[in-house]
Amino acid sequence: MIKKRIFSVYSDFKTGFLCRLFLILGVIFLIISAILHFTSFVATDENTKGVVIAFTVLFFGIGILVYFISCQFAKLAKIAEEIEKENKIDSVDKTQE
């Protein structure tokens, strides 16, 4: 049988870590791209430069996408906190009546 997994709304599935990882990799590839473009002590052809630029764009794009997802998880946690606060207020009001 399949075991049912329950995830908390406060779990962001490590999107903050992944966002930083992908953005750091994008910066590293950007630095490598700049070194390959402006210096000539590393002999590379145009295909290699194109691949490095492609990885730069790819990692920056994935980093920004994961950052957006991380922000959505943060908003979800905030909404869940507000709902829990309202439920506590409602339960206190019902017990006082």
Beta strands, then each sheet from edge to edge (+ up, - down):
end
